[in-house]
Amino acid sequence: MHRADHRPSRRAFLDVTGAMMAAGLTAGCTADSIGSGRHGASATAVPASAPAPVPAPAPVPAQGRQQAGVTLPRPAQGNLLVVVADLGTTVSAGPLLAELGASIRTLTAGTDPGLLGLPPGDLTVTVGVGPRLVRAAGAALPGATDLPRFSRERIAPGARGGDLLIQICASDPLVVPVAAAALLDRAGDRLRERWRQSGRRGTNVPVGADLAAPRNLLGFIDGIVGPHTAAEQRRDLWLTGPSAVAGGTLAVVRRMELDLPRFAALSVAEQEAVFGRRRASGVPLSGGAVGSGPDLGAKTPDGRYLVPADAHVRRAHANVVGTGLMLRRSYSIEEPAPGLLFISFQNDLRTFTATLTHMDAADALLDFTTTTATGTFLILPGFDRQRPLGAGLFGGHG
């Protein structure tokens, strides 16, 4: 695996060992370890009052009609790593994707030595291919179009576009970099990394029946609206054809810096006007339940809209834009600057592009954001032993 900084082994090693050392240091600072003797005799002793172990999250099958990591598990795991890479000019996509799919099966099953003995828990790995590779398979296929440029972008050339997206998610923060190191080591020199980003989701807040969403770095509940029912997902999320892409979807990935000090300087009422929702509860400013859509026509007695004209929930509303729904995921990030990693899944790229174009004109939230990385990818259909990852587009063996 070629890294942009030309130090693949050192960075991969630090990603894994740094996370493992952090966990070890945390464990080493517990009350149990403080009281241990010179030979650590009490380090394994468990006090009678010790809480019961937290049960491991249920495994998520890697095989199926759709890849895991989009709608499953629900709610999404708390830890994420996105890696965007390019294929070498002489590399055939089919064999590489088939190998990645085989590794994903063993990693999620817990049988892969690359896990270093860690249980995978709810590990998911989701793979997408960029427009260049899609066009090579068919210029008219979904996913063959690059994202246009928008305002409020400050993106280096290496952080725009890309051939391959690898999204790795898990509840256990240690599993994510370990799985990434195993996958990228097997890809070897066939991939050259463009950029990567780790992220975390905040505490989930119930927003409806069997539905929860996390808070973002701005303090607001994020991802309330989306294609959550099976019918909505059939309509707006999953691709139904051509057959080579059926069961896939289109992803947009955007890394954004947030101007936290300037947003924090606003009053709570001003912050709520930016979003169009109450900060504490997520309820629309027009009233109702947190999971209900805003009443965009509701006005005060003196004729002002309860949801301001430039509020985010109005400017991004599917009915206002005239598009379908997008399944949105936001992860808070600390490096290279405080902000968020935004990922949306939809079966029509226009759902995203038309929405952001409409937001670009007058969305108050965008005044606090600067996009520093972006790309769109066709999330490949699901796979199994008989149908390797990417086989519909590229074949599994050449």
N, C-alpha and C positions, 0 to 999 in steps of 0.2 A: 504494500500500500504506500504510494507516494503521498507524502504530506506537503502542503504548501510551504511549510517551514523547513523541508528537507531533513527532518529529524523524526522519522516515523517511530522507531523503536523506543526512543527516549520519551516522547510524548505519550505514546500508548502505555508505557510502563508507569509514567507518573499519574496518568488518569486512573489506572487501576489501583496502584499502591497508595496513592494519596487518599482515595476514598476508603481503602481498607485501614490505613493508619488512623484516619479520623475516627472510624468506628472503634478501633482498638483503644485510642486515647479516651474516647467517651466511656468505654467499658472500664478502663483502668481507673477512672475517677469516681467509681461508685463507692458507696459506704462499705461494701463487702471487701473491695480490694484494699481500701485504706487500712483495714484492721488485719491484713494478712501478715504472717510471720516472715522471717528471713527466707524461708524456703517456699513461701506461697502456699502453706498447708491449708489455709482457710479460704484460698481463692475459689475453690470449687464448692465450698459449703453454702447451703441455701438456708437463710433464716426461715423460721416457721412462719413469719409474717410476710414472706416474699409473695408478690402477686403471681397469679397463674400465668404461664406463658401465653402470649397473644397468638391465636391460631394463624397459621400461614394462609395467605389468600389462595383461593382455588385456582388451579391451573387453567389457562385459556387455550383451547385447542388451536394449533397453528394451521390446521388443514380445514378446508371447507369451501363453499362457493365464494365467499369473500375472505379477504385477509383479516386477521384480527388486528386490533389497534385502532379501528375506526369507530365502530359502534360497540365493540366488546373489548374489555369489560366495561360495565356501567355501574357506577361512575368510573371515569378514567382513573388510571393509576396516578400517583402523586409525582413521579419522577420521570423525566424525559431527556433523551439525547437525540438530537437531529444531526445527521452527517450528510452533507451534500458533496458529491464527488463527480469526476469525469472519467469516462472510460478511455484507455489508451487508443490511439488512432488505429491500431491493428487488432484490437480486441473484439471478439465476437460476443454480442450481448447474450445470446442463448445459453451457451455453456456456463457463463459466469452466473447468470440468474438461477439456473438450475442448481448450481453448487450452493449459492446463498440460500435457496429454499431448503435444500437438504440440511444445511447447518442450522437453519432456523428450527427445523423439526427436532433436531437432537438437543439444541439449547433449551427450547421450551419444554421438552420432555425430561430434562434434567440428566440426560445420559451423555452429555458432551463434556470431555475432559477440560475444555476451555473454560468451563464455569469454575474451575479451581475448587470444586467441592461445595460451592454455594447452591442451595436449593433455588430453583428458578422462580417459584411462587407464581405470580400472575404475569410473568414476562411476556411481552408481545414485541414482535419485530415486523414492521410494515414497510414494504418496498415499493417505490414508484420510479418511473423513468421520465426523463425530461423531453421537451419537444423535439430536440435533434434526433433522438432515438426513435420517437414515435413517427416522425416524418419519414425516417428510413424504412419503417414498416408499412407506411401508408399515409400519404399527405392529407387525406380527407378524414383520418381517424380522430376521435376525440383526444385532446391532449397534444395535438400537433402544433398548436398556436402558442407563441411566446406571450408573456404578459407585456402590456404596454407600459410606458413610463408614466408616473404620476408625480404630482407636486409633493413637497415635503420629503423628498428622498435625498439621501447622501450615501450613495452606494458605490463602493469600489468595484472595478470590473470583475474581480474574482468572486464577489458576493452576489452577482446577478446571474440567474439561470443555473444550469448544471445538468448533467446526464442522469444522475442517480440520486435518489433520496432514500435514506435509511432512517426510519423513525423507530427508536427503541424506548419502550416504556415499562416500568415496573413499580410496584409499591416499595420494594427494597432498594434503596439508593445504591447499594454495593453492586447489585446485579447488573445495572445499566452499563457502567464502563467496562465491566468484565466481559459482558456479552459483545459489546462493541469491539473490544480488542480482539476477541476470537474471530468475529466475522471479517474484520479488516485484515487480520493476519492471513486468513485464507484467501482473500482477494489478491493480496500481494501487490505486485507491480502493475496489475491490470487496472487498478484504480488510482487516481490522483485526487486527493481531498482538496476541496475548495474552501469550505468553512464548516464549522460545527458549532452547536449551541446546546448547552444544558439548560433545563428549566424545571421549575417546580410549580405545582398547583397548590393554591391555598386551601384552607379548611372548607369542606363542602357544606353548603347551606341548603336545606330542603326548599324546593321552589314549586313542587307539585307532586302529584301521585307518582311514586317511584322515580322521581327526578330530583337531582341535586346539582348545584353549580358552585364553583369556588369563588372566593373574592380575589380581585386582582390587586396590584400594588397601589392603585388609587383608592382602594377601600370599598369598591363597588362589586356586587355580585355579577359575574361574567358568564355569558353563554346561556342565558335563560331561554331565549327563543331559538328554535331550530326544528329540523325534521325529526322529531322524537318518536312518533308513532310509526308502526310498520307501513301504513298507507302513505304517510308523508315521505318516508325514506324511499319507497318505490317510486314516488313521483319526482322527488327533488335530489336524492342522494346517489342511488346506484345507477350505473350505466346498464342498459338493457340490450345494447347492440352497438356495432356489429358483434358477432359471436366471439371474436378474438378479445374483446374488452368487456364482455358481459360479466357483471359481478364486480367490476372495478368502479372507480370513482375518480374525480379530479381534485387534486389538492393544491392549495395556494399556501405558501409559507412566507411569512414576513417577520423580520426581526425589527423591533422598534425601540428607540430610546424614549423615555418619558421624562418630561420636565417636572419632576416631583416637587421641588421647592416652590415653583410658581403655582402649581395646582393646589398645594397645601396652603398657600397664602390666601386662597379664596375662602369665603365663608361656606358653611355647610350648604346653605340655600343656593349659593352660586355654583357649588360643585354639583348639586342635584339638578340644577338647570342645564348644566353641560350634558349630563347623561339623560335626563328626563325621567329619572327614577329616584326614590328615596334611598339614601346611602345605607341606612341601618337595615331596612327590610327588603329593598329591591322593588317595592310596589311602585307602579307607574305614578307620575305626578297627577294623572287624571283619576287616580283611585283604582279600587278593585283589588284583586289578589295578585301576589307576586308573579304567578305564572300566567296571568291573563295579559293579553295585549293591551297597549295603551289606547285610550279613546282620543284619537287625534283631533276630533272636532270639539272636544269639551272646552268650554271657556269660562272665565270668571264673570261675575255680574257686570263688570265694566268692559267686557268684550275681549280680554286678553286670553290667548291660548294657555291652558294649564300646562301643556307640554310645549315649551318654546319652539319657535320655528327652526332654530338651529340646534336643537337638542339631538343627541346621537340617536335615540330611539326613533325619532321622526325621520331623520335624514337616511337612516339605514333600514327603514321599515320596508319589508318586501312588497307590500301593497302600494306604497308610495313610489318605489323604484320601478315596480312592474316586473319583478323576477320571482323565481322560486326561493325557497328557504335554503340557507347554508348551515351545515353543522359546524359550529365554531368551537375551537379549543384555544385557550390562552394560557400560557405558562409564564410565571414571573421569572425574571432573570436579573442577575447582579453584575455579570460581566458580558461584554466589555464595558457596559454602562447599565445603570438601573433601567429596566423597561420590561417588555414582554415579547414573547415569541407567539405570534398569531398563526394558527393553522385553520384553514377552512376546507371542508369537503363538500362538493356539489357535483351534479352530473352535467352541468353546463357552465363553462368558464364565464359566460356573460353574467351569471348570477353574482360573481365577485366583481368583475370589471365594471358593470353598470352600477352596482352598489357603491363602489369606491369613487367612481366618477361623480355620482350624485352627492356623496359625502364631501368630495373635494371642493365643491362649490360653496358650502356653507355649514359644515359640521363643526360645532364648537370643540368637540373632543380632539380633532386633528391639530388644533392649535398647540397642543401639548405633546405632539408626537413627531419623531423623525425616523423614517425607515432607513435602515442600514444594510439590510440583506433581503433578497426576495427571489422567488422562483415558483414555477408551477410544474406539476408532475402528474402523470397518469398513474394512479395507484392500481397496480396490476390486479387482475382477478385472483381469486383464491387458487390454491394448488393442493396436490396430494402426490402420493408416490407414482401414480399412473400419469398424472398431468403435472409436470414440473412447473415451478414458478416462471412465468413469462413465456410458456410454450406456445400459447395461442398467437402471440405476436412474432416471436423470434425462433421458435422451435427449442427443444430442450437439449440438443446435442450438437449444435453447430449453426 
